[in-house]
Amino acid sequence: MELVYLGLGSNLAGTLDNPKEQLNKALQTLSEHPKLNDLVCSSFYCTNPIGPQDQPDYINAVVRLYTCLPPFDLLDYLQTIESGQERIRDRRWGPRTLDLDILIYGKLVLNERRLTIPHPRMSERAFVLLPMSEIDPQLVITDCKTVTDLLENCLDQRIVKLQK
């Protein structure tokens, strides 16, 4: 079993009531998979969009889980969930009903066209680091720095903890 961290984000409602419901539905779907175990989800956070600013704020969270799925099988499953929740890929960093990213997959380092692990920009983003630090504040993710250490470099990024 591999220890995996996933990033979840949404800023469009689709057929659901709101982005929080998009995340809740994704969490429910993840928890039902027989090869995804011991899911722990952070609180939800509201953040400004990365990239184009002509879109709503995002709701973000991080999930820790254990799996025996190989990385590309996990990626395919996550993309199936995104598609099932009306994800449309028409603009880089554009608005979306659901975004599911593999942030960390055990100790794997991978740089393929479809998948880069660890996620290349997670150490620069408060919307990843703050929820991740809530789950595992001493997790070392880059250059022997913990998520808590890296979060200090992101204090200028607006992030607001939400009530679930």
PyMOL commands that set and color helices and strands:
alter all, ss='L'
color gray80, all
select helices_A, chain A and resi 19-32+71-84+122-124+126-135+147-154
alter helices_A, ss='H'
color red, helices_A
select strands_A, chain A and resi 2-10+36-41+45-47+58-67+99-105+110-111+116-117+140-142+145-146+159-161
alter strands_A, ss='S'
color yellow, strands_A
deselect
rebuild
show_as cartoon
